[in-house]
Amino acid sequence: MAKIMIIDDSLVARMSLKACIPKDAGHEIKEGNDGSVAIELYPTFQPDVTFMDLTMPGVDGMAALAEIRKLDPTARVIILTADIQTRTIERVMELGAFGLLKKPPVKDAVQAELNKALATEKQ
């Protein structure tokens, strides 16, 4: 059983992502609607994996990723975005994203990234 945090300003996107995570695995899931919630929740919840949207009002995914990596340099954050420009992808990877998924998420891709993240020892 893993702790998973889902951060996206869209309720529909959060529900869609949750639907991609196997229900029978018994994962504990917490949700938030912007990057400031992610930064606030991270130290107390200590998720094994965080799925986070890149484009959100207030604190966006890039800023939240940078802050989370300061709190925990081993954080496994998977970014979700419709913006798949090379520059954006390079930037999130430079900031320490574990992975990147294109929106809307595809169940097999979400499960593959989740499994990869959970199989990777925190360094």
Secondary structure by P-SEA (a helix, b strand, c coil): cbbbbbbcccaaaaaaaaaacccccbbbbbbbccaaaaaaacccccccbbbbbcccccccaaaaaaaaaaaccccbbbbbcccccaaaaaaaaaacccccccccccaaaaaaaaaaaaacccc
